[in-house]
Amino acid sequence: MSYREPRPLADALARVVEKAAPATTIARLQGVWETAAGPVIAAEAEPVSERSGVVTVACRSAVWANELELLGPGLVERLNEALGGRAVGSLRFVVRAPTGRG
């Protein structure tokens, strides 16, 4: 009888969390948001809903909403790349404090 080497608990937990996460587009977006948008943007804005490829992003201020509007096409490209397909068609920015989930 041979024994396998113990595996780190973090690996097992990561697999469980991945399987338990909802498979919705918004959940997937929220999962890749910081990587795709970067930590500075992620601290000021977050995706809060998605409908027919239009993702609504809550921004901490009007200044951030305006700035992100200019950066929108690049963000769409990075989000789609992170998601491995064309899930995001466009971004809509609203002024509302992010919930800070990330």
TIPA-92701 format. One record per residue: residue number from 1; x, y, z of N, C-alpha, C, O in turn. Coordinates in steps of 0.1 Angstrom, whole numbers, plus 5000, padded with zeros to 4 digits. Atoms other than C-alpha are relative to their C-alpha. Layout:
// residues N
n=NUM, n.c1=X, n.c2=Y, n.c3=Z, ca.c1=X, ca.c2=Y, ca.c3=Z, c.c1=X, c.c2=Y, c.c3=Z, o.c1=X, o.c2=Y, o.c3=Z
...
This chain:
// residues 102
n=1, n.c1=5008, n.c2=4988, n.c3=5000, ca.c1=5000, ca.c2=5000, ca.c3=5000, c.c1=5009, c.c2=5012, c.c3=5000, o.c1=5018, o.c2=5013, o.c3=5008
n=2, n.c1=4992, n.c2=4988, n.c3=5000, ca.c1=5014, ca.c2=5034, ca.c3=4991, c.c1=4991, c.c2=5012, c.c3=5004, o.c1=4979, o.c2=5012, o.c3=5002
n=3, n.c1=5007, n.c2=4988, n.c3=4996, ca.c1=5005, ca.c2=5067, ca.c3=5006, c.c1=5004, c.c2=5012, c.c3=4992, o.c1=5015, o.c2=5014, o.c3=4989
n=4, n.c1=4997, n.c2=4988, n.c3=5007, ca.c1=5002, ca.c2=5099, ca.c3=4988, c.c1=5004, c.c2=5011, c.c3=5010, o.c1=5000, o.c2=5011, o.c3=5021
n=5, n.c1=4996, n.c2=4989, n.c3=4992, ca.c1=5019, ca.c2=5130, ca.c3=5001, c.c1=4989, c.c2=5009, c.c3=5003, o.c1=4980, o.c2=5011, o.c3=4995
n=6, n.c1=5011, n.c2=4991, n.c3=4997, ca.c1=4996, ca.c2=5153, ca.c3=5020, c.c1=5000, c.c2=5013, c.c3=4991, o.c1=5011, o.c2=5018, o.c3=4988
n=7, n.c1=5002, n.c2=4988, n.c3=5008, ca.c1=4983, ca.c2=5182, ca.c3=5000, c.c1=4996, c.c2=5012, c.c3=5009, o.c1=4990, o.c2=5010, o.c3=5019
n=8, n.c1=5003, n.c2=4988, n.c3=4992, ca.c1=4980, ca.c2=5218, ca.c3=5013, c.c1=4985, c.c2=5002, c.c3=5001, o.c1=4978, o.c2=5000, o.c3=4991
n=9, n.c1=5014, n.c2=4997, n.c3=4998, ca.c1=4946, ca.c2=5226, ca.c3=5027, c.c1=4995, c.c2=5011, c.c3=4991, o.c1=4983, o.c2=5011, o.c3=4987
n=10, n.c1=5004, n.c2=4989, n.c3=5009, ca.c1=4945, ca.c2=5258, ca.c3=5007, c.c1=4996, c.c2=4995, c.c3=4986, o.c1=4987, o.c2=5001, o.c3=4980
n=11, n.c1=5004, n.c2=5005, n.c3=5013, ca.c1=4944, ca.c2=5238, ca.c3=4975, c.c1=4986, c.c2=4994, c.c3=5000, o.c1=4978, o.c2=4996, o.c3=4991
n=12, n.c1=5013, n.c2=5006, n.c3=4999, ca.c1=4914, ca.c2=5218, ca.c3=4986, c.c1=4989, c.c2=5011, c.c3=5002, o.c1=4979, o.c2=5010, o.c3=4996
n=13, n.c1=5010, n.c2=4989, n.c3=4997, ca.c1=4896, ca.c2=5249, ca.c3=4999, c.c1=4998, c.c2=5008, c.c3=4987, o.c1=4986, o.c2=5012, o.c3=4984
n=14, n.c1=5002, n.c2=4993, n.c3=5012, ca.c1=4902, ca.c2=5267, ca.c3=4966, c.c1=4991, c.c2=4993, c.c3=4990, o.c1=4983, o.c2=4999, o.c3=4983
n=15, n.c1=5009, n.c2=5008, n.c3=5008, ca.c1=4886, ca.c2=5239, ca.c3=4947, c.c1=4985, c.c2=5000, c.c3=5004, o.c1=4976, o.c2=5001, o.c3=4996
n=16, n.c1=5014, n.c2=4999, n.c3=4995, ca.c1=4856, ca.c2=5239, ca.c3=4970, c.c1=4994, c.c2=5013, c.c3=4997, o.c1=4982, o.c2=5014, o.c3=4993
n=17, n.c1=5005, n.c2=4986, n.c3=5002, ca.c1=4852, ca.c2=5277, ca.c3=4967, c.c1=4996, c.c2=5001, c.c3=4985, o.c1=4986, o.c2=5007, o.c3=4982
n=18, n.c1=5002, n.c2=4999, n.c3=5015, ca.c1=4855, ca.c2=5275, ca.c3=4929, c.c1=4987, c.c2=4993, c.c3=4996, o.c1=4979, o.c2=4998, o.c3=4988
n=19, n.c1=5012, n.c2=5008, n.c3=5004, ca.c1=4828, ca.c2=5248, ca.c3=4927, c.c1=4987, c.c2=5006, c.c3=5006, o.c1=4976, o.c2=5005, o.c3=5001
n=20, n.c1=5011, n.c2=4994, n.c3=4993, ca.c1=4805, ca.c2=5267, ca.c3=4952, c.c1=4996, c.c2=5013, c.c3=4994, o.c1=4985, o.c2=5018, o.c3=4996
n=21, n.c1=5003, n.c2=4987, n.c3=5005, ca.c1=4807, ca.c2=5300, ca.c3=4934, c.c1=4989, c.c2=5000, c.c3=4989, o.c1=4989, o.c2=4991, o.c3=4981
n=22, n.c1=5010, n.c2=5000, n.c3=5010, ca.c1=4777, ca.c2=5310, ca.c3=4913, c.c1=5006, c.c2=5001, c.c3=4986, o.c1=5017, o.c2=5008, o.c3=4985
n=23, n.c1=4994, n.c2=5000, n.c3=5013, ca.c1=4783, ca.c2=5305, ca.c3=4876, c.c1=4994, c.c2=5012, c.c3=4992, o.c1=4995, o.c2=5012, o.c3=4979
n=24, n.c1=5005, n.c2=4989, n.c3=5007, ca.c1=4766, ca.c2=5338, ca.c3=4867, c.c1=5011, c.c2=5009, c.c3=4995, o.c1=5022, o.c2=5009, o.c3=5000
n=25, n.c1=4991, n.c2=4991, n.c3=5006, ca.c1=4783, ca.c2=5364, ca.c3=4845, c.c1=5005, c.c2=5010, c.c3=5011, o.c1=5017, o.c2=5013, o.c3=5011
n=26, n.c1=4996, n.c2=4990, n.c3=4990, ca.c1=4783, ca.c2=5390, ca.c3=4873, c.c1=5009, c.c2=4994, c.c3=5011, o.c1=5019, o.c2=5001, o.c3=5015
n=27, n.c1=4991, n.c2=5006, n.c3=4990, ca.c1=4799, ca.c2=5366, ca.c3=4898, c.c1=5014, c.c2=4997, c.c3=4994, o.c1=5024, o.c2=5000, o.c3=5001
n=28, n.c1=4987, n.c2=5002, n.c3=5006, ca.c1=4826, ca.c2=5357, ca.c3=4873, c.c1=5007, c.c2=5013, c.c3=4998, o.c1=5019, o.c2=5014, o.c3=5000
n=29, n.c1=4994, n.c2=4987, n.c3=5001, ca.c1=4832, ca.c2=5394, ca.c3=4866, c.c1=5005, c.c2=5005, c.c3=5013, o.c1=5017, o.c2=5010, o.c3=5013
n=30, n.c1=4995, n.c2=4996, n.c3=4987, ca.c1=4835, ca.c2=5402, ca.c3=4903, c.c1=5012, c.c2=4993, c.c3=5004, o.c1=5021, o.c2=4998, o.c3=5011
n=31, n.c1=4988, n.c2=5008, n.c3=4996, ca.c1=4860, ca.c2=5374, ca.c3=4906, c.c1=5013, c.c2=5004, c.c3=4993, o.c1=5024, o.c2=5002, o.c3=4998
n=32, n.c1=4988, n.c2=4996, n.c3=5008, ca.c1=4883, ca.c2=5388, ca.c3=4879, c.c1=5002, c.c2=5016, c.c3=5000, o.c1=5012, o.c2=5020, o.c3=4994
n=33, n.c1=5000, n.c2=4986, n.c3=5001, ca.c1=4876, ca.c2=5425, ca.c3=4884, c.c1=5013, c.c2=5007, c.c3=5004, o.c1=5019, o.c2=5015, o.c3=4997
n=34, n.c1=4987, n.c2=4993, n.c3=4995, ca.c1=4907, ca.c2=5435, ca.c3=4905, c.c1=5012, c.c2=4997, c.c3=4990, o.c1=5020, o.c2=5005, o.c3=4988
n=35, n.c1=4989, n.c2=5003, n.c3=5010, ca.c1=4930, ca.c2=5416, ca.c3=4881, c.c1=4999, c.c2=5007, c.c3=4987, o.c1=5009, o.c2=5013, o.c3=4982
n=36, n.c1=5002, n.c2=4993, n.c3=5013, ca.c1=4915, ca.c2=5431, ca.c3=4850, c.c1=5001, c.c2=5015, c.c3=5001, o.c1=5006, o.c2=5022, o.c3=4992
n=37, n.c1=5001, n.c2=4986, n.c3=4999, ca.c1=4909, ca.c2=5466, ca.c3=4863, c.c1=5012, c.c2=5006, c.c3=5007, o.c1=5016, o.c2=5018, o.c3=5005
n=38, n.c1=4989, n.c2=4995, n.c3=4992, ca.c1=4939, ca.c2=5469, ca.c3=4887, c.c1=4995, c.c2=5004, c.c3=5014, o.c1=4983, o.c2=5007, o.c3=5015
n=39, n.c1=5004, n.c2=4997, n.c3=4986, ca.c1=4939, ca.c2=5475, ca.c3=4924, c.c1=4995, c.c2=5014, c.c3=5003, o.c1=4987, o.c2=5016, o.c3=5012
n=40, n.c1=5004, n.c2=4986, n.c3=4998, ca.c1=4935, ca.c2=5513, ca.c3=4922, c.c1=4985, c.c2=5001, c.c3=4996, o.c1=4977, o.c2=5007, o.c3=5003
n=41, n.c1=5013, n.c2=4999, n.c3=5005, ca.c1=4904, ca.c2=5511, ca.c3=4901, c.c1=4990, c.c2=4991, c.c3=5008, o.c1=4979, o.c2=4995, o.c3=5011
n=42, n.c1=5009, n.c2=5009, n.c3=4992, ca.c1=4890, ca.c2=5481, ca.c3=4921, c.c1=4997, c.c2=5006, c.c3=5013, o.c1=4986, o.c2=5003, o.c3=5019
n=43, n.c1=5003, n.c2=4993, n.c3=4988, ca.c1=4893, ca.c2=5502, ca.c3=4952, c.c1=4989, c.c2=5011, c.c3=4999, o.c1=4983, o.c2=5014, o.c3=5009
n=44, n.c1=5009, n.c2=4989, n.c3=5002, ca.c1=4871, ca.c2=5529, ca.c3=4937, c.c1=4987, c.c2=4996, c.c3=4993, o.c1=4977, o.c2=5004, o.c3=4992
n=45, n.c1=5012, n.c2=5004, n.c3=5008, ca.c1=4846, ca.c2=5509, ca.c3=4916, c.c1=4999, c.c2=4985, c.c3=4999, o.c1=5009, o.c2=4978, o.c3=5001
n=46, n.c1=5002, n.c2=5014, n.c3=5001, ca.c1=4831, ca.c2=5475, ca.c3=4912, c.c1=4988, c.c2=4997, c.c3=4991, o.c1=4978, o.c2=5004, o.c3=4991
n=47, n.c1=5012, n.c2=5003, n.c3=5008, ca.c1=4807, ca.c2=5457, ca.c3=4888, c.c1=4989, c.c2=4995, c.c3=5010, o.c1=4992, o.c2=4987, o.c3=5019
n=48, n.c1=5011, n.c2=5003, n.c3=4991, ca.c1=4773, ca.c2=5454, ca.c3=4905, c.c1=4988, c.c2=4992, c.c3=4993, o.c1=4980, o.c2=4986, o.c3=4999
n=49, n.c1=5011, n.c2=5007, n.c3=5007, ca.c1=4750, ca.c2=5440, ca.c3=4877, c.c1=5004, c.c2=4998, c.c3=4986, o.c1=5013, o.c2=5005, o.c3=4981
n=50, n.c1=4998, n.c2=5003, n.c3=5014, ca.c1=4750, ca.c2=5426, ca.c3=4842, c.c1=4987, c.c2=4996, c.c3=4994, o.c1=4979, o.c2=4988, o.c3=4999
n=51, n.c1=5012, n.c2=5004, n.c3=5007, ca.c1=4722, ca.c2=5424, ca.c3=4817, c.c1=5003, c.c2=5001, c.c3=4985, o.c1=5007, o.c2=5012, o.c3=4980
n=52, n.c1=4998, n.c2=5001, n.c3=5015, ca.c1=4726, ca.c2=5413, ca.c3=4780, c.c1=5013, c.c2=5006, c.c3=4996, o.c1=5014, o.c2=5013, o.c3=4986
n=53, n.c1=4987, n.c2=4996, n.c3=5003, ca.c1=4763, ca.c2=5420, ca.c3=4781, c.c1=5004, c.c2=5014, c.c3=5004, o.c1=5015, o.c2=5019, o.c3=5003
n=54, n.c1=4997, n.c2=4987, n.c3=4995, ca.c1=4760, ca.c2=5455, ca.c3=4796, c.c1=5002, c.c2=4999, c.c3=5015, o.c1=4993, o.c2=4995, o.c3=5023
n=55, n.c1=4996, n.c2=5002, n.c3=4986, ca.c1=4778, ca.c2=5456, ca.c3=4829, c.c1=4999, c.c2=5014, c.c3=5007, o.c1=5005, o.c2=5024, o.c3=5002
n=56, n.c1=5001, n.c2=4988, n.c3=4992, ca.c1=4769, ca.c2=5483, ca.c3=4855, c.c1=5011, c.c2=5000, c.c3=5010, o.c1=5012, o.c2=4990, o.c3=5018
n=57, n.c1=4989, n.c2=4999, n.c3=4991, ca.c1=4799, ca.c2=5495, ca.c3=4875, c.c1=4997, c.c2=5011, c.c3=5009, o.c1=4995, o.c2=5023, o.c3=5005
n=58, n.c1=5002, n.c2=4989, n.c3=4989, ca.c1=4793, ca.c2=5514, ca.c3=4908, c.c1=5014, c.c2=5006, c.c3=5003, o.c1=5024, o.c2=5000, o.c3=5006
n=59, n.c1=4988, n.c2=4992, n.c3=4998, ca.c1=4819, ca.c2=5542, ca.c3=4912, c.c1=4998, c.c2=5008, c.c3=5013, o.c1=4987, o.c2=5013, o.c3=5016
n=60, n.c1=5001, n.c2=4992, n.c3=4988, ca.c1=4827, ca.c2=5560, ca.c3=4944, c.c1=4997, c.c2=5015, c.c3=4998, o.c1=4992, o.c2=5021, o.c3=5007
n=61, n.c1=5003, n.c2=4986, n.c3=5002, ca.c1=4824, ca.c2=5594, ca.c3=4928, c.c1=4998, c.c2=5003, c.c3=4985, o.c1=5001, o.c2=4994, o.c3=4976
n=62, n.c1=5002, n.c2=4996, n.c3=5014, ca.c1=4815, ca.c2=5612, ca.c3=4896, c.c1=5013, c.c2=5001, c.c3=4992, o.c1=5014, o.c2=4999, o.c3=4980
n=63, n.c1=4987, n.c2=4999, n.c3=5006, ca.c1=4851, ca.c2=5619, ca.c3=4889, c.c1=5005, c.c2=4986, c.c3=4995, o.c1=5010, o.c2=4985, o.c3=4984
n=64, n.c1=4996, n.c2=5014, n.c3=5004, ca.c1=4858, ca.c2=5581, ca.c3=4889, c.c1=4991, c.c2=4995, c.c3=4988, o.c1=4996, o.c2=4989, o.c3=4979
n=65, n.c1=5009, n.c2=5004, n.c3=5011, ca.c1=4828, ca.c2=5575, ca.c3=4867, c.c1=5004, c.c2=5006, c.c3=4987, o.c1=5004, o.c2=4999, o.c3=4977
n=66, n.c1=4995, n.c2=4993, n.c3=5013, ca.c1=4840, ca.c2=5600, ca.c3=4841, c.c1=5013, c.c2=4994, c.c3=4996, o.c1=5015, o.c2=4992, o.c3=4984
n=67, n.c1=4987, n.c2=5005, n.c3=5004, ca.c1=4875, ca.c2=5587, ca.c3=4842, c.c1=4999, c.c2=4986, c.c3=4994, o.c1=5005, o.c2=4982, o.c3=4984
n=68, n.c1=5002, n.c2=5014, n.c3=5005, ca.c1=4864, ca.c2=5551, ca.c3=4838, c.c1=4992, c.c2=4999, c.c3=4987, o.c1=4994, o.c2=4990, o.c3=4979
n=69, n.c1=5007, n.c2=4999, n.c3=5013, ca.c1=4841, ca.c2=5561, ca.c3=4809, c.c1=5010, c.c2=5001, c.c3=4989, o.c1=5009, o.c2=4994, o.c3=4979
n=70, n.c1=4989, n.c2=4998, n.c3=5010, ca.c1=4873, ca.c2=5571, ca.c3=4791, c.c1=5008, c.c2=4987, c.c3=4998, o.c1=5013, o.c2=4984, o.c3=4987
n=71, n.c1=4992, n.c2=5012, n.c3=5000, ca.c1=4890, ca.c2=5539, ca.c3=4800, c.c1=4992, c.c2=4987, c.c3=4997, o.c1=4997, o.c2=4976, o.c3=4996
n=72, n.c1=5010, n.c2=5011, n.c3=5002, ca.c1=4859, ca.c2=5517, ca.c3=4793, c.c1=5004, c.c2=4990, c.c3=4989, o.c1=5004, o.c2=4978, o.c3=4992
n=73, n.c1=4997, n.c2=5009, n.c3=5011, ca.c1=4870, ca.c2=5502, ca.c3=4759, c.c1=5012, c.c2=4990, c.c3=5004, o.c1=5011, o.c2=4978, o.c3=5002
n=74, n.c1=4989, n.c2=5009, n.c3=4996, ca.c1=4903, ca.c2=5489, ca.c3=4774, c.c1=4996, c.c2=4991, c.c3=5011, o.c1=5000, o.c2=4979, o.c3=5012
n=75, n.c1=5005, n.c2=5009, n.c3=4989, ca.c1=4885, ca.c2=5476, ca.c3=4805, c.c1=4992, c.c2=4988, c.c3=4995, o.c1=4993, o.c2=4977, o.c3=4999
n=76, n.c1=5008, n.c2=5010, n.c3=5007, ca.c1=4860, ca.c2=5457, ca.c3=4783, c.c1=5009, c.c2=4989, c.c3=4995, o.c1=5007, o.c2=4977, o.c3=4996
n=77, n.c1=4991, n.c2=5010, n.c3=5007, ca.c1=4889, ca.c2=5441, ca.c3=4764, c.c1=5007, c.c2=4991, c.c3=5011, o.c1=5008, o.c2=4979, o.c3=5009
n=78, n.c1=4994, n.c2=5008, n.c3=4990, ca.c1=4907, ca.c2=5431, ca.c3=4796, c.c1=4991, c.c2=4991, c.c3=5008, o.c1=4995, o.c2=4979, o.c3=5011
n=79, n.c1=5010, n.c2=5009, n.c3=4993, ca.c1=4876, ca.c2=5417, ca.c3=4813, c.c1=4997, c.c2=4988, c.c3=4991, o.c1=4996, o.c2=4977, o.c3=4996
n=80, n.c1=5003, n.c2=5011, n.c3=5009, ca.c1=4867, ca.c2=5396, ca.c3=4782, c.c1=5012, c.c2=4991, c.c3=4999, o.c1=5010, o.c2=4978, o.c3=4999
n=81, n.c1=4988, n.c2=5008, n.c3=5000, ca.c1=4903, ca.c2=5384, ca.c3=4781, c.c1=5001, c.c2=4991, c.c3=5013, o.c1=5003, o.c2=4979, o.c3=5012
n=82, n.c1=4999, n.c2=5007, n.c3=4987, ca.c1=4902, ca.c2=5374, ca.c3=4818, c.c1=4989, c.c2=4990, c.c3=5001, o.c1=4991, o.c2=4979, o.c3=5008
n=83, n.c1=5011, n.c2=5009, n.c3=5000, ca.c1=4868, ca.c2=5357, ca.c3=4813, c.c1=5001, c.c2=4989, c.c3=4989, o.c1=4994, o.c2=4979, o.c3=4990
n=84, n.c1=4998, n.c2=5010, n.c3=5010, ca.c1=4880, ca.c2=5338, ca.c3=4783, c.c1=4990, c.c2=5000, c.c3=4989, o.c1=4987, o.c2=4989, o.c3=4983
n=85, n.c1=5011, n.c2=4999, n.c3=5010, ca.c1=4853, ca.c2=5350, ca.c3=4759, c.c1=4994, c.c2=5014, c.c3=4999, o.c1=4999, o.c2=5023, o.c3=5006
n=86, n.c1=5006, n.c2=4987, n.c3=5001, ca.c1=4831, ca.c2=5379, ca.c3=4749, c.c1=4987, c.c2=5001, c.c3=5009, o.c1=4976, o.c2=5000, o.c3=5003
n=87, n.c1=5011, n.c2=4999, n.c3=4991, ca.c1=4809, ca.c2=5382, ca.c3=4780, c.c1=4995, c.c2=5014, c.c3=5002, o.c1=4984, o.c2=5017, o.c3=5005
n=88, n.c1=5003, n.c2=4986, n.c3=4997, ca.c1=4811, ca.c2=5419, ca.c3=4783, c.c1=4999, c.c2=5008, c.c3=4986, o.c1=5009, o.c2=5008, o.c3=4979
n=89, n.c1=5001, n.c2=4992, n.c3=5012, ca.c1=4798, ca.c2=5441, ca.c3=4755, c.c1=5003, c.c2=5015, c.c3=5002, o.c1=5009, o.c2=5022, o.c3=4994
n=90, n.c1=4997, n.c2=4986, n.c3=4997, ca.c1=4799, ca.c2=5475, ca.c3=4772, c.c1=4999, c.c2=5002, c.c3=5016, o.c1=4993, o.c2=4993, o.c3=5023
n=91, n.c1=5001, n.c2=4997, n.c3=4986, ca.c1=4802, ca.c2=5491, ca.c3=4806, c.c1=4992, c.c2=5013, c.c3=5002, o.c1=4993, o.c2=5022, o.c3=4994
n=92, n.c1=5008, n.c2=4988, n.c3=4997, ca.c1=4778, ca.c2=5516, ca.c3=4822, c.c1=5005, c.c2=5004, c.c3=5014, o.c1=5005, o.c2=4995, o.c3=5024
n=93, n.c1=4994, n.c2=4995, n.c3=4987, ca.c1=4792, ca.c2=5537, ca.c3=4851, c.c1=4989, c.c2=5008, c.c3=5008, o.c1=4984, o.c2=5018, o.c3=5002
n=94, n.c1=5009, n.c2=4992, n.c3=4991, ca.c1=4770, ca.c2=5550, ca.c3=4880, c.c1=5007, c.c2=5004, c.c3=5012, o.c1=5017, o.c2=4997, o.c3=5016
n=95, n.c1=4994, n.c2=4995, n.c3=4987, ca.c1=4779, ca.c2=5569, ca.c3=4911, c.c1=4992, c.c2=4994, c.c3=5011, o.c1=4980, o.c2=4997, o.c3=5014
n=96, n.c1=5006, n.c2=5006, n.c3=4988, ca.c1=4772, ca.c2=5548, ca.c3=4941, c.c1=5012, c.c2=4993, c.c3=5007, o.c1=5021, o.c2=4987, o.c3=5001
n=97, n.c1=4989, n.c2=5005, n.c3=4993, ca.c1=4796, ca.c2=5537, ca.c3=4968, c.c1=5001, c.c2=4985, c.c3=4998, o.c1=4991, o.c2=4977, o.c3=5000
n=98, n.c1=4998, n.c2=5014, n.c3=5001, ca.c1=4811, ca.c2=5502, ca.c3=4961, c.c1=4997, c.c2=4993, c.c3=5014, o.c1=4999, o.c2=4999, o.c3=5024
n=99, n.c1=5002, n.c2=5008, n.c3=4988, ca.c1=4802, ca.c2=5475, ca.c3=4987, c.c1=5013, c.c2=4996, c.c3=5007, o.c1=5012, o.c2=4992, o.c3=5019
n=100, n.c1=4988, n.c2=5004, n.c3=4995, ca.c1=4838, ca.c2=5466, ca.c3=4992, c.c1=5002, c.c2=4985, c.c3=5002, o.c1=5009, o.c2=4981, o.c3=5011
n=101, n.c1=4999, n.c2=5015, n.c3=4999, ca.c1=4834, ca.c2=5429, ca.c3=4987, c.c1=5014, c.c2=4995, c.c3=4996, o.c1=5018, o.c2=4985, o.c3=5002
n=102, n.c1=4988, n.c2=5005, n.c3=5005, ca.c1=4867, ca.c2=5425, ca.c3=4969, c.c1=5011, c.c2=5003, c.c3=5009, o.c1=5022, o.c2=4999, o.c3=5006
